[in-house]
Each structure stands twice: as structure tokens, then as C-alpha cells.
Amino acid sequence: MKDKNQNGIWPFTLDTVHSYAYQENIFTPQECEKIIKLGKAQKLKNAKLQDRIDKTIRNNKVSWIYPSSQNNHWIFSRITGCIMNLNLKFFNFDLFGFTEGFQFTNYTAPAQYYDSHTDRGLNTQVRKLSFSLLLNNPETFSGGELCIQESTKKFKIPNHKQGSLIAFPSFILHNVTPVTKGERNSLVGWITGPNFK
């Protein structure tokens, strides 16, 4: 246990785990379009909550992208480098890496959304960091804003631009507001690690 300093105050260390961090321009607009085509080329299915569909909580479609194809390796390589950098600067979590594919998510008007949730996995290793990468220009849709909840307040993630990646601890409540015009496409994933201790 640390001793009090000369002023009789405990020398507490500030918790340096941030609520979120972001990096812009992970992919160019042209690369984002390539990923959108790749995601849509898979069969889009209604998104599930673990093992069931519940559109009162989550209403959107998804497909999966895996690194097994050399055509997809560049996506995983780019995102891995970004996540390692953000983790070192803002979270400093003990991580294993990606143990799941990336989820291509498609929200369309009117009103597809994902209510408040955390990213706990089903039959997976512990998800420690989540990321969301916006693939289309935000000027092409309305609504569909990524929000993070701290305490009882939600706030919209600023600077969420095409090709930008937002990373945040997987245990933080977050949601995507209803899309009211156009469609929102994103790539999401989870980085696992050993149990928190």
C-alpha cells in the first residue's frame, strides 16, 4: 500500500483506460467501397443476438469476412496494426488478437438500429476491445450514429468519418441509432485476451 504524501493525501494513480479512441483514414474511400462489395457479396442475414433474432433490440443484416483468403489479408493486416497502436496509447490491455472473423454490418432506412448492448461473446475467449470502422460516407445516410454510454448519459462518437476506426473496451454499453435515410455499412470486430484480473 502506498503511503500518504507530505500533504496527507493518498497519491492515487489516474485510471488511464479511455472510453474510446479513434484513428482516421485507415482505408481510402476506394478501399472502403471494395470492402462493402466484399461484404455484400456474402449472403447478408438478419443479425442475431447470440443465438436468436430479436428485432426489438437489433434490426440489421450482417455477413462475415475471414482472413483465410489472400484477397482479405490486407484488411486484417491494416486493422491489426491500427488496433495495436491504439491499445498501446489508450488502453494497454493484455491481448491475444483476433479469434473471430470481421462482421460486415448493413443498416438501411427506415429505422434499422442496434439498441444498447455490450460485446460479450458466446463460446468465445474474453472480448476486451471492440472496433467499428465506418465504410461509407456519412453524408450518404442520416441517423445511424454510434453512441457510447458512460454512467446514465450517452454521447455520439465525434469525427466518425469514412475509413475511420473507433476502438473501445468491449464491456462499455454502446448502440447505433436508427438509420432514417440511406444505408450505413461498417466493419466490426473484437480483440480477445486473457481474463481481466
C-alpha positions in Angstrom: 0.0 0.0 0.0 1.3 3.5 -0.9 1.9 5.9 2.0 0.3 9.3 2.1 2.4 12.2 0.7 3.6 15.1 2.8 0.2 16.9 2.5 -1.6 13.9 3.9 -3.2 13.0 0.5 -3.2 9.5 -0.9 -1.1 9.5 -4.1 -3.7 7.8 -6.3 -2.9 6.9 -9.9 -5.3 8.1 -12.5 -7.1 5.3 -14.4 -5.7 5.6 -17.9 -8.2 3.3 -19.7 -10.0 5.6 -22.1 -13.7 5.2 -23.1 -12.7 5.1 -26.8 -10.0 6.0 -29.2 -10.1 6.5 -33.0 -7.8 6.8 -36.0 -8.8 8.3 -39.3 -8.1 7.2 -42.8 -7.4 3.5 -42.1 -8.8 2.8 -45.5 -9.2 5.1 -48.5 -12.7 5.7 -49.9 -11.9 3.3 -52.8 -10.8 0.6 -50.3 -13.9 1.1 -48.3 -16.0 0.5 -51.4 -14.1 -2.6 -52.1 -14.8 -3.9 -48.6 -18.5 -3.0 -49.0 -18.7 -5.1 -52.2 -16.9 -7.9 -50.5 -19.4 -7.8 -47.5 -22.4 -7.6 -49.8 -21.1 -10.5 -52.0 -21.6 -12.8 -49.0 -25.1 -13.7 -48.1 -26.5 -11.0 -45.8 -28.5 -12.4 -43.0 -30.6 -11.0 -40.2 -28.3 -10.2 -37.3 -28.7 -12.4 -34.2 -28.3 -11.7 -30.5 -26.0 -14.6 -29.7 -28.3 -17.5 -30.9 -31.6 -15.8 -31.7 -33.1 -13.0 -33.7 -34.8 -10.2 -31.7 -35.6 -7.2 -33.9 -36.9 -5.2 -30.8 -33.2 -5.0 -29.8 -31.3 -5.4 -33.0 -32.5 -4.9 -36.6 -29.9 -5.1 -39.3 -28.2 -7.5 -41.6 -24.7 -9.0 -41.4 -22.2 -11.1 -43.2 -18.7 -12.3 -42.2 -15.2 -11.7 -43.6 -12.4 -14.0 -42.8 -8.6 -13.8 -43.3 -8.4 -17.2 -44.9 -8.4 -15.7 -48.4 -5.3 -13.8 -49.5 -7.7 -11.3 -51.0 -8.8 -10.4 -47.5 -5.5 -10.5 -45.7 -4.8 -6.8 -46.4 -7.9 -5.8 -44.4 -6.9 -7.8 -41.3 -3.3 -6.6 -41.5 -4.2 -2.9 -41.7 -6.7 -3.2 -38.8 -4.3 -5.2 -36.6 -1.7 -2.5 -36.9 -4.2 0.2 -36.0 -5.5 -1.7 -33.0 -2.0 -2.4 -31.7 -1.2 1.3 -31.9 -4.4 2.4 -30.2 -4.2 -0.2 -27.5 -0.6 0.9 -26.6 -1.6 4.5 -26.4 -5.1 4.4 -24.8 -5.9 1.1 -23.2 -2.8 -1.0 -22.5 -4.9 -4.3 -22.3 -3.3 -7.7 -22.4 -4.5 -9.0 -25.8 -4.3 -12.3 -27.7 -5.6 -10.9 -31.1 -8.5 -11.6 -33.4 -10.0 -15.0 -32.9 -13.2 -14.3 -34.9 -13.9 -13.1 -38.3 -14.9 -9.4 -39.0 -18.6 -8.7 -39.2 -19.8 -6.6 -42.1 -22.9 -4.8 -40.8 -25.6 -3.2 -43.0 -28.2 -0.8 -41.6 -30.9 0.5 -44.0 -33.7 3.0 -43.7 -36.3 3.1 -42.4 -35.1 2.7 -38.8 -32.7 -0.3 -38.7 -30.7 0.0 -35.5 -28.9 -1.7 -32.6 -30.1 -0.9 -29.1 -27.7 -0.5 -26.1 -25.5 -3.6 -25.6 -22.1 -4.8 -24.6 -20.0 -7.1 -26.8 -19.9 -10.2 -24.7 -19.3 -13.2 -26.8 -20.9 -16.6 -26.9 -18.5 -19.5 -26.7 -15.5 -17.2 -27.4 -12.5 -16.1 -25.5 -12.9 -12.8 -23.5 -13.5 -9.9 -25.8 -11.5 -7.0 -24.5 -11.5 -4.4 -27.3 -14.2 -3.8 -29.9 -13.8 -1.7 -33.0 -16.2 -0.2 -35.5 -15.0 1.0 -38.9 -17.3 3.2 -41.0 -17.2 2.1 -44.6 -19.5 4.6 -46.4 -19.5 8.4 -46.5 -21.7 9.6 -43.6 -23.2 12.2 -45.9 -25.0 9.4 -47.8 -27.2 8.4 -44.8 -28.9 10.0 -41.8 -29.1 8.6 -38.3 -27.0 5.5 -37.7 -24.8 7.2 -35.2 -22.5 5.2 -33.0 -23.1 6.2 -29.3 -21.2 5.2 -26.2 -22.8 5.2 -22.7 -21.0 6.4 -19.7 -22.9 6.5 -16.4 -26.5 7.4 -17.4 -25.6 9.6 -20.4 -25.0 8.6 -24.0 -22.8 10.6 -26.3 -22.2 10.3 -30.0 -18.8 9.5 -31.2 -17.3 12.5 -32.9 -15.2 12.5 -36.1 -16.7 9.3 -37.3 -15.7 9.6 -41.0 -15.4 7.2 -43.9 -12.5 4.9 -43.3 -12.1 5.8 -39.6 -11.8 3.2 -36.9 -13.2 3.6 -33.4 -11.9 1.3 -30.7 -13.4 0.9 -27.2 -13.5 -1.6 -24.3 -16.0 -4.3 -25.1 -17.6 -4.0 -21.7 -18.8 -0.5 -22.4 -22.5 0.0 -23.4 -22.9 1.3 -26.9 -25.6 1.5 -29.6 -26.3 2.5 -33.2 -29.2 4.9 -33.6 -31.9 4.2 -36.2 -31.0 4.9 -39.8 -33.6 7.3 -41.2 -32.2 7.8 -44.7 -29.9 5.8 -47.0 -27.8 2.9 -45.6 -24.9 2.6 -43.2 -22.2 0.0 -43.7 -19.5 -0.8 -41.2 -17.0 -3.4 -40.3 -16.8 -4.5 -36.7 -14.6 -6.9 -34.7 -13.4 -7.9 -31.3 -9.9 -8.4 -29.9 -9.7 -11.1 -27.3 -7.3 -11.5 -24.3 -6.9 -13.4 -21.0 -9.5 -12.9 -18.3 -9.5 -9.5 -16.5 -7.8 -9.8 -13.1 
